[in-house]
Amino acid sequence: MKSLIEGIQTGLILCFLIGPIFFTLIQTGVERGFRAGAMVGLGIWVSDALFILAYYSGVSYIVDLLTWKDFSLYVGIAGSIILAIFGLWALLTRPDFAQPADVALRPSASYFSLWLKGFLINSINPFTVIFWFTMMSTALLQKELDRYHVSLFFIGTIGTIAFTDMLKVLLAKRIRRWLRPDHILLMRRISGIALILFGVVLFARTLYVMW
């Protein structure tokens, strides 16, 4: 039970971080509703779960990968490009104000594309890679937890992240009723600018660390 509580505490800390995932969830919840936001969230959680499984099943291989001198460079550049692309898309497109939230999604905004968006933003993020590696190293090596307690810890962490992400999306959907089209458009522009800034900062930080 202690491992589960520690996992919940870790998830609560993560839910207060303001990053590209936060802006993506809020934008999707406001524009497309709860189901669309949930699909973005699902992509994020699947990405987290795959990181955990990868680390748990092959910690030594992950260590070798992370210590590869060009790993941070390639991941940082790829992550900055993806964030910039999503940011530019948000800046250069307009939401369909005639389309009510939570209706069946059109092919151009399919459930899979939303899932993939969440998966990519979370996966090509050096913070995500380093965070889960640190957590796994702490749980497996420093705390010397067995498989059962490691599972409890990460169930608590992922479960808390998923729960709080859905609260963010639900809140975003609720405030839509008080927003005029120009407000929603402004939120999209803010989200786009934020994603581009995160991409620029990530790119600059990557180059600074490497050189």
Buried (B, 14 or more C-beta within 10 A) or exposed (E): EEBBEBBBEBBBEBBEEEBBBBBBBBBBBBBBBBBBBBBBBBBBBBBBEBBBEBBBEEBEEBEEBEEEEEBBBEBBBBBBBBBBBBBBEBBEEEBEEEEEBEEEBEEEBEBEBBBBBBBBBBBBBBBBBEBBBEBBBEBBEEEEBEEEBBBBBBBBBBBBBBEBBBEBBBEBBEEBEEBEEEEBBEBBEBBBBBBBBBBBEBBEBBEEEEE
